[in-house]
């Protein structure tokens, strides 16, 4: 006798989640898509199905079809305690009250699986995606690309570029991303792919043919004007027209007037000049004009960036809170006409406008505040933080925004030798320079030569004897008069009295000249530079150049010079400790070591067999040293770094390698002087 059991029927499928009861889903989605995005945080609390819909691409596709999409502002910041790129978006609260503000700065998830120390990335926006292109990781250019889907705030890897890049130019034309420069052309692959284009639809990168004579590496600014890609390099700039695949040099007027980050609104290129005023370049009229009607705004001397926000000019800038322990971020939205006219002005009020303060010793939550006015043409949006009770998952962070190019650079002893070479290299990078020397004749000669190459609006010069306190104070006043502030101060002035002899044979005059210039003069310059930079909103960086003897090794025949250069390292460390003790975070003092440079000072000592050997083996022309050091100096403020550094051109390994090559293979013999 057999028995059987009837199979149990399968369980019924779970009911399909309903977005809105009694409404079909397609109708519900159509209704929900019309709700402004500012209401989404509250809407997500209604039900799980609605919460899931708000993070789906379906909703945003529907919003786009209904023309309900809006522009949103995203900020990318870097914090000293977290070297990763931090992204935020400006969110508008639908129901602001006295306790809940109108605008909230909302964090965006960080880029996954990306080295935290990446710097020099480029950014491009196509549709609802923000692309982060390349960057430098441990001094190596990267080819990685990440894309942020701004609809659901999710990162996804995009196809890599064909070559690694750092500080390239990027722009979008016809829905495709063009990337220019940011790489050396030392190989066939890099030469062929110096410029390339990415098509998001096909997900492919393709090279853009370019002329060899225009291929520069460092790009400090870029923009798209009238469907042409503008890229500003160290020496002038280039523009590319995808329609006819042609390259041209950027107009001289644009090159001379383009300062810092800019943007294009209605065909006009906007940026701020070295005096901190906003001005625009009209390509049809080919002229720069100051933007009138914003006189109430502060002058954007540093830390400012601009963007086209739905056809409006938005400026975001950094401002110190005054105590040195907090940094403010402010934002202005301006509606402009092509004639560089502001449509309505809301007067700036220091008392009514608040800023974003990131406190160094407390956790925080964002509490926004927006100022309104009957005239909505110019609206100020600002944000602040309110200390909250620390939680187990709260983080302590500090804010230190990177300085914006071009940098204002002051170099003492810069009319010849390594000082002059550094000045020239900074000018090639698009920076503004103050040169100085004790000799009025040398200042005038160097100034004329530099202005012939780089124009009158980028370089200024004055006499200064660094061992005289009043001269250095006058130098500071001269810099503030012409540039308002200094980002980078390089103490290069030094002397050996052109005397190479044992100390016992040195005259009193020679010893006084060496010690007062190299030691007393350096102290006076550091004192005045720190006093000036401490009062600048963006602070500044001081670089003290060392020399032979700074590592403690003996310097026979110029013992006094070696002793003063040994003191440079000690003074720098002492100043670093003093600034830390005083909790001064916006001024940093660094050491800079150019190694052996074939200057008049060095070559005057090539009188012995040993001296000739080491000059031929280890020395390099000033131009070679400056070309190596300047990009590394500029990367420090660009990265927002507050950590003291010691930049060296001639490292120990490099020196030993060159000495070995000479002894083993006879390399570098008689390079500069004939040996016996």
C-alpha positions in Angstrom: 0.0 0.0 0.0 1.5 3.3 -1.0 0.7 6.8 0.1 1.4 10.1 -1.6 1.6 13.7 -0.4 0.2 16.5 -2.5 2.8 19.1 -3.4 2.3 22.4 -1.5 1.5 25.3 -3.8 4.4 27.9 -4.1 4.0 31.0 -1.9 2.4 33.9 -3.6 4.9 36.6 -4.8 5.2 39.5 -2.5 3.0 42.4 -3.4 4.6 45.0 -5.6 5.5 48.1 -3.5 3.1 50.9 -4.1 4.5 54.4 -4.3 1.2 56.2 -3.8 -1.9 54.2 -2.9 -4.8 54.3 -5.5 -2.4 55.7 -8.1 -0.6 53.7 -10.8 3.2 53.8 -10.5 3.7 55.7 -13.7 1.3 58.4 -12.6 3.0 58.4 -9.1 6.4 58.8 -10.6 5.2 61.6 -12.8 3.9 63.4 -9.7 6.9 62.7 -7.5 9.3 63.9 -10.2 7.8 67.3 -10.1 8.7 67.8 -6.4 11.8 70.0 -6.0 14.9 68.2 -4.9 15.2 70.4 -1.8 12.1 68.4 -0.5 13.7 65.0 -1.1 15.1 64.6 2.5 11.6 64.9 3.9 10.0 62.9 1.1 12.3 60.0 1.8 10.8 59.6 5.2 7.3 58.8 3.8 8.0 55.2 2.8 10.7 52.8 1.7 9.4 52.6 -1.9 9.6 56.4 -2.2 13.1 56.4 -0.6 14.3 53.8 -3.1 12.8 55.8 -6.0 14.7 59.0 -4.9 18.0 57.2 -5.3 17.2 55.7 -8.7 18.0 57.0 -12.1 14.4 56.5 -13.2 13.3 59.5 -11.2 15.9 61.8 -12.6 15.3 60.7 -16.2 11.6 61.5 -15.6 12.6 64.9 -14.1 14.7 65.7 -17.2 11.9 64.8 -19.6 9.5 67.0 -17.6 12.2 69.9 -17.6 12.1 69.8 -13.8 15.9 69.4 -13.3 17.9 72.1 -11.5 21.5 73.2 -11.3 23.4 72.4 -8.1 26.7 73.8 -6.8 29.5 71.3 -5.8 32.6 72.2 -3.9 35.9 70.2 -3.8 38.0 71.0 -0.8 41.2 69.6 0.8 41.8 69.4 4.5 45.3 69.0 6.1 44.2 66.2 8.5 42.7 64.3 5.5 44.6 64.7 2.3 41.8 63.1 0.3 39.6 65.3 -1.9 36.4 66.2 -0.1 33.2 66.9 -2.0 30.2 68.9 -0.8 27.0 70.1 -2.5 24.9 73.1 -1.6 21.5 71.9 -0.5 18.5 74.2 -0.1 16.2 73.6 2.8 12.5 74.0 1.9 11.4 75.3 5.2 14.0 77.5 6.8 13.3 78.7 10.4 15.3 80.4 13.1 16.8 77.0 14.0 17.0 75.3 10.6 18.8 77.4 8.0 18.0 77.8 4.3 21.2 76.4 2.8 23.1 73.3 4.0 26.5 72.2 2.8 26.0 68.4 2.5 29.0 66.0 2.3 29.3 63.7 -0.8 30.8 60.3 -0.4 34.5 60.3 -1.2 36.1 58.7 -4.2 36.6 55.0 -3.4 39.9 53.2 -3.8 41.8 56.4 -4.6 45.2 57.3 -3.1 44.5 60.1 -0.6 47.5 62.2 -1.7 46.3 62.9 -5.2 46.8 66.5 -6.3 46.5 68.3 -9.6 43.4 66.6 -10.9 41.2 68.3 -13.6 37.4 68.4 -13.5 34.8 68.3 -16.2 31.0 68.2 -16.1 28.9 66.3 -18.7 25.2 66.1 -18.0 24.6 64.8 -14.5 28.2 63.5 -14.1 31.3 65.2 -12.7 34.6 63.7 -14.0 37.8 63.8 -11.9 40.7 63.4 -14.4 44.1 62.2 -13.4 46.3 64.0 -10.9 49.7 63.4 -9.3 50.1 60.5 -6.8 53.5 60.5 -5.0 54.9 62.7 -7.8 53.7 60.3 -10.5 51.0 61.4 -13.0 47.9 59.2 -12.9 45.6 58.2 -15.8 42.7 57.2 -13.6 39.3 58.8 -14.2 36.3 58.8 -11.8 32.8 59.9 -12.4 30.3 61.1 -9.8 26.6 60.6 -10.7 25.1 63.7 -9.1 21.6 62.2 -9.2 22.4 59.5 -6.7 25.8 60.6 -5.4 27.5 57.4 -6.5 31.1 57.2 -7.8 32.0 54.9 -10.7 35.4 54.3 -12.4 35.5 55.7 -16.0 37.8 54.5 -18.7 41.4 55.6 -18.1 43.2 58.3 -20.1 45.8 57.1 -22.6 48.6 58.8 -20.6 49.0 59.9 -16.9 48.5 63.6 -16.3 48.9 66.2 -13.5 47.6 69.8 -13.7 46.1 69.4 -17.2 43.6 71.6 -18.9 40.1 70.2 -19.4 36.9 71.4 -21.1 33.7 70.1 -22.6 32.6 70.8 -26.2 29.7 69.0 -27.8 29.3 66.6 -24.9 32.9 65.4 -25.2 35.7 66.0 -22.8 39.0 67.5 -24.1 42.1 67.1 -22.0 45.3 69.0 -22.9 48.8 68.8 -21.4 49.7 67.8 -17.9 52.3 65.3 -19.2 55.8 65.4 -20.6 56.3 64.6 -24.3 59.4 62.5 -23.7 58.0 59.4 -25.3 56.2 58.7 -28.6 53.0 57.7 -26.7 52.9 60.9 -24.6 53.8 63.0 -27.6 50.9 61.5 -29.6 48.5 61.8 -26.7 49.5 65.2 -25.4 45.9 66.1 -26.1 43.0 63.6 -26.1 39.3 63.5 -26.2 36.7 61.3 -24.3 33.3 60.4 -25.6 31.0 59.4 -22.7 28.6 57.7 -25.1 31.2 55.3 -26.5 33.4 55.3 -23.4 36.6 55.7 -25.4 39.6 58.0 -25.4 41.2 59.1 -28.7 44.3 61.2 -29.4 44.0 64.7 -30.7 46.7 65.6 -33.1 48.8 68.7 -32.1 51.7 70.6 -33.3 55.0 69.8 -31.5 55.9 73.4 -30.9 52.9 74.1 -28.7 53.2 71.2 -26.3 53.7 72.5 -22.8 53.3 70.4 -19.7 51.9 72.7 -16.9 48.4 74.1 -17.5 47.3 76.7 -14.9 43.9 77.6 -16.4 41.4 76.5 -19.0 38.0 77.4 -20.4 35.7 76.8 -23.4 34.8 80.0 -25.3 32.7 79.9 -28.4 33.2 76.2 -28.7 37.0 76.6 -28.6 39.2 75.0 -25.9 41.5 77.5 -24.3 44.5 76.2 -22.3 46.9 78.5 -20.6 50.4 77.0 -20.2 53.6 78.2 -18.7 54.5 80.2 -21.8 51.4 81.8 -23.1 48.5 79.6 -24.1 46.8 77.7 -26.9 43.3 77.2 -28.2 41.9 74.3 -30.1 38.9 74.3 -32.4 37.4 70.8 -32.7 35.3 71.8 -35.8 38.3 72.2 -38.1 40.8 70.5 -35.7 43.1 73.6 -35.7 45.4 75.0 -33.1 46.2 78.6 -32.5 48.1 80.7 -30.0 45.9 82.5 -27.4 45.6 86.2 -28.1 48.1 88.4 -26.3 45.4 90.3 -24.6 43.9 87.2 -23.1 47.3 85.9 -22.0 48.2 89.1 -20.2 44.9 89.5 -18.5 43.9 86.0 -17.4 44.7 85.5 -13.8 43.6 82.7 -11.5 40.7 80.4 -12.1 38.0 81.8 -14.4 34.8 80.8 -16.1 32.7 81.7 -19.1 29.2 83.2 -18.9 27.4 84.1 -22.1 30.6 84.1 -24.1 32.5 86.4 -21.7 35.6 85.0 -19.8 35.6 86.2 -16.2 38.5 86.1 -13.8 40.1 88.4 -11.1 43.1 90.5 -11.8 46.2 90.9 -9.6 44.4 93.8 -7.7 41.6 91.4 -6.8 38.9 93.0 -9.1 36.6 90.9 -11.3 36.9 91.6 -15.0 35.8 90.0 -18.2 37.1 89.5 -21.6 34.7 89.9 -24.5 36.0 87.9 -27.4 34.0 89.8 -29.9 35.4 93.2 -28.8 38.7 91.6 -27.8 39.1 93.7 -24.7 39.2 93.3 -20.9 36.8 95.4 -18.8 36.2 95.6 -15.1 32.9 94.2 -13.9 30.9 97.2 -12.5 28.3 97.0 -9.9 30.0 94.7 -7.4 32.0 97.3 -5.6 30.6 96.1 -2.3 32.2 92.7 -2.6 35.6 92.1 -1.1 38.5 91.9 -3.6 39.2 88.3 -4.5 42.9 88.3 -3.9 43.3 84.6 -3.1 41.5 81.4 -2.6 38.8 82.4 -5.1 37.2 80.3 -7.8 34.4 81.0 -10.2 31.9 78.9 -12.1 28.9 79.3 -14.5 25.9 78.3 -12.4 22.9 78.1 -14.7 24.0 81.2 -16.6 24.9 83.1 -13.5 28.4 84.0 -12.3 29.1 82.4 -8.9 32.2 83.3 -7.0 33.4 81.3 -4.0 36.2 82.6 -1.9 38.1 82.0 1.3 38.2 84.4 4.2 39.9 84.0 7.6 37.9 84.3 10.7 40.5 86.6 12.2 41.7 84.4 15.1 43.8 82.1 12.9 41.8 79.1 14.2 39.0 79.2 11.6 38.6 79.7 7.9 35.5 81.2 6.2 34.0 80.3 2.9 31.7 82.8 1.2 29.7 82.6 -1.9 28.1 85.2 -4.2 25.7 84.6 -7.1 25.7 87.4 -9.7 23.5 87.8 -12.8 25.4 89.6 -15.5 24.8 90.8 -19.0 27.2 90.4 -21.9 28.1 94.0 -21.6 29.7 93.3 -18.2 26.8 94.9 -16.4 25.4 93.6 -13.1 21.6 93.3 -13.2 20.8 94.7 -9.7 23.2 95.0 -6.8 22.7 93.8 -3.3 25.0 95.8 -1.0 27.6 93.7 0.9 27.1 93.8 4.6 29.9 92.5 6.8 27.5 92.3 9.8 24.7 90.5 8.1 26.7 88.0 6.1 28.0 84.9 7.9 30.6 82.4 6.7 31.5 78.8 7.0 33.8 78.3 10.0 35.6 75.0 10.5 36.8 74.9 14.1 40.1 73.2 14.9 39.1 71.7 18.2 35.5 70.8 18.0 33.2 68.6 15.9 30.7 70.5 13.9 27.4 70.4 12.0 26.6 72.6 9.1 24.0 75.3 9.9 23.4 77.5 6.8 22.2 81.0 6.5 21.2 82.9 3.4 20.6 86.7 3.0 17.6 87.7 1.0 16.7 91.0 -0.6 13.7 92.1 -2.6 16.0 92.3 -5.6 16.8 88.7 -6.4 19.3 89.5 -9.1 22.2 89.3 -6.7 21.9 86.8 -3.9 24.5 86.1 -1.2 24.7 82.6 0.2 26.9 81.8 3.1 27.3 78.9 5.6 28.4 78.6 9.2 29.1 75.7 11.6 27.8 75.3 15.0 29.7 73.2 17.6 27.9 70.1 18.7 28.4 67.5 21.3 31.1 65.1 20.0 29.9 61.7 19.1 31.7 58.4 18.7 31.8 58.8 15.0 32.5 62.6 14.8 35.7 63.7 13.2 38.0 66.7 14.1 39.1 68.5 10.9 40.7 71.7 10.0 40.3 73.8 6.9 43.2 75.0 4.8 42.2 75.8 1.2 44.9 75.7 -1.5 46.1 79.0 -2.8 45.0 79.9 -6.3 47.3 80.7 -9.2 48.9 82.9 -10.3 51.1 83.3 -7.2 52.7 86.5 -6.1 56.4 85.7 -5.5 59.1 87.9 -4.0 62.8 86.8 -4.4 65.7 88.6 -2.7 69.0 88.7 -4.6 67.3 88.0 -7.8 69.0 90.0 -10.5 71.4 87.2 -11.5 72.3 83.6 -10.8 69.8 81.2 -9.2 67.6 84.1 -8.0 67.2 85.4 -11.5 66.6 81.9 -12.9 63.9 81.2 -10.3 62.2 84.5 -11.2 62.2 83.7 -14.8 60.8 80.2 -14.2 58.0 81.6 -12.1 57.1 84.0 -14.8 57.0 81.2 -17.3 54.4 79.6 -15.0 52.3 82.7 -15.2 53.1 84.1 -11.7 53.8 87.7 -10.7 57.3 88.5 -9.4 59.1 91.1 -7.3 62.9 91.1 -7.8 65.4 92.9 -5.7 69.1 93.6 -5.4 71.4 96.1 -3.7 72.5 97.4 -7.1 70.0 99.8 -8.7 71.8 99.3 -12.1 71.3 95.5 -11.9 67.7 95.8 -10.9 67.0 98.1 -13.8 68.8 95.8 -16.3 67.1 92.6 -15.0 63.7 94.2 -14.9 64.1 95.4 -18.5 65.1 91.9 -19.7 62.3 90.2 -17.9 59.6 92.7 -19.1 60.7 92.2 -22.7 60.0 88.5 -22.3 56.9 88.6 -20.0 55.4 92.0 -20.2 55.3 94.9 -17.8 52.3 93.7 -15.8 54.0 90.6 -14.3 57.3 91.7 -12.8 58.4 94.6 -10.6 61.8 95.5 -9.1 63.4 97.6 -6.4 66.6 98.0 -4.6 67.1 96.3 -1.2 70.0 95.7 1.1 68.8 92.8 3.2 71.1 93.6 6.1 69.3 96.9 6.6 66.0 96.7 8.4 64.5 99.7 6.8 65.3 98.5 3.3 63.4 95.2 4.0 60.5 97.1 5.4 60.4 99.3 2.3 60.6 96.1 0.2 57.4 94.8 1.9 55.7 98.2 1.3 56.7 98.0 -2.3 55.3 94.5 -2.7 52.0 95.4 -1.0 51.7 98.5 -3.2 52.1 96.6 -6.4 50.7 93.2 -5.6 48.8 93.7 -2.3 50.1 90.4 -0.9 52.9 87.8 -1.3 52.2 84.1 -1.5 55.8 82.9 -1.8 58.9 84.7 -0.3 62.3 83.3 -1.3 65.3 84.4 0.7 68.1 84.0 -1.8 70.3 87.1 -1.1 73.8 85.9 0.0 77.4 86.8 -0.1 80.9 85.3 0.1 82.5 88.7 -0.5 84.0 86.9 -3.6 86.8 85.8 -1.3 88.2 82.3 -1.1 90.9 82.1 1.4 91.7 80.7 4.9 89.8 82.5 7.7 93.1 83.7 9.2 93.7 85.7 6.0 90.1 87.2 5.8 89.7 90.9 6.4 87.2 92.4 8.9 85.3 93.9 6.0 84.9 90.6 4.3 83.7 88.8 7.5 81.2 91.5 8.3 79.9 91.5 4.8 79.4 87.7 4.8 77.8 87.4 8.3 75.6 90.5 8.1 74.2 89.6 4.7 73.8 85.8 5.1 72.7 85.7 8.8 71.5 89.1 9.9 69.9 89.8 6.5 68.1 86.4 6.5 66.7 87.1 10.0 65.4 90.5 9.1 63.8 89.2 5.9 62.2 86.3 7.8 60.9 88.7 10.5 59.3 91.0 8.0 57.9 88.2 5.8 56.2 86.5 8.7 54.8 89.7 10.0 53.3 90.5 6.6 52.0 87.0 5.8 50.5 86.5 9.3 48.1 89.4 8.4 47.2 88.0 5.0 44.0 85.9 4.8 45.7 83.2 2.8 49.0 83.4 4.8 52.1 82.5 2.8 55.2 80.4 2.4 58.8 81.5 3.2 61.7 79.6 1.6 65.2 80.0 3.0 68.0 78.9 0.5 70.9 77.0 2.1 74.3 76.5 0.7 77.7 74.8 1.2 78.1 74.0 4.9 74.4 73.7 5.7 74.8 70.0 6.2 77.6 70.5 8.7 80.5 69.5 6.4 83.6 71.6 6.5 84.0 74.4 3.9 87.8 75.2 3.8 88.7 78.6 2.2 85.2 79.9 2.9 84.6 79.0 6.5 82.6 82.1 7.3 80.2 81.4 4.4 79.8 77.8 5.5 79.1 78.8 9.1 76.4 81.2 8.0 74.7 78.6 5.8 74.8 76.1 8.6 72.8 78.7 10.6 70.1 78.8 7.9 68.9 75.3 8.8 68.9 76.1 12.5 67.1 79.4 12.0 64.4 77.7 9.8 63.8 75.0 12.4 63.5 77.6 15.2 61.0 79.7 13.2 59.0 76.6 12.5 58.9 75.8 16.2 58.0 79.4 17.1 55.1 79.5 14.6 53.8 76.2 16.0 54.2 77.5 19.6 52.2 80.6 18.6 49.6 78.4 16.8 50.2 80.3 13.5 48.9 77.9 10.8 48.8 80.2 7.8 52.6 80.9 7.6 55.1 78.1 6.8 58.9 78.3 6.7 60.7 75.9 4.4 64.3 75.1 3.4 65.3 75.2 -0.2 68.6 73.6 -1.4 69.6 74.3 -5.0 72.9 72.4 -4.7 76.0 73.6 -6.6 74.9 76.2 -9.2 77.3 77.7 -11.7 76.9 81.2 -10.5 79.6 83.9 -10.4 80.0 83.2 -6.7 80.8 79.5 -7.2 82.9 79.9 -10.3 85.1 82.5 -8.6 86.3 79.7 -6.3 87.4 77.4 -9.0 91.1 77.9 -8.3 92.1 74.5 -6.9 92.1 71.0 -8.3 89.6 69.8 -5.8 87.2 72.7 -6.5 87.4 72.2 -10.2 86.6 68.5 -9.8 83.5 69.0 -7.7 82.2 71.9 -9.8 82.5 69.8 -13.0 80.9 66.8 -11.4 78.2 68.3 -9.3 77.3 71.8 -10.5 74.5 72.6 -12.8 73.4 75.8 -14.6 70.9 78.0 -12.7 68.3 77.5 -15.4 68.4 73.7 -15.0 68.0 73.9 -11.2 65.2 76.5 -11.4 63.3 74.4 -13.9 63.4 71.5 -11.4 62.6 73.5 -8.2 59.9 75.9 -9.3 57.2 73.3 -10.1 57.9 71.7 -6.7 57.7 75.0 -4.9 54.4 75.9 -6.6 52.9 72.5 -5.7 53.1 73.3 -2.0 50.6 76.2 -1.9 48.6 74.4 -4.7 48.2 71.5 -2.3 47.2 73.7 0.6 50.1 72.2 2.6 51.0 73.5 6.1 53.8 71.1 6.6 57.4 72.5 6.4 59.5 70.9 3.7 63.1 70.7 2.6 63.3 70.8 -1.2 66.6 69.6 -2.6 67.9 69.6 -6.1 71.2 67.7 -5.4 70.3 64.8 -3.2 73.0 62.5 -1.6 72.2 59.6 -4.0 72.4 61.9 -7.0 75.7 63.3 -5.9 77.3 59.9 -5.1 76.1 58.6 -8.5 77.7 61.4 -10.4 80.9 61.1 -8.5 81.0 57.3 -9.2 80.3 58.0 -12.9 83.2 60.4 -13.0 85.6 58.1 -11.2 84.6 55.0 -13.1 83.9 56.4 -16.6 85.4 59.8 -16.6 82.0 61.5 -17.0 81.6 65.2 -16.6 85.3 66.0 -17.0 86.0 69.6 -18.0 82.3 70.6 -18.2 82.8 74.1 -16.9 86.5 74.5 -16.1 89.6 72.8 -17.4 91.1 70.4 -14.9 94.8 69.7 -14.5 
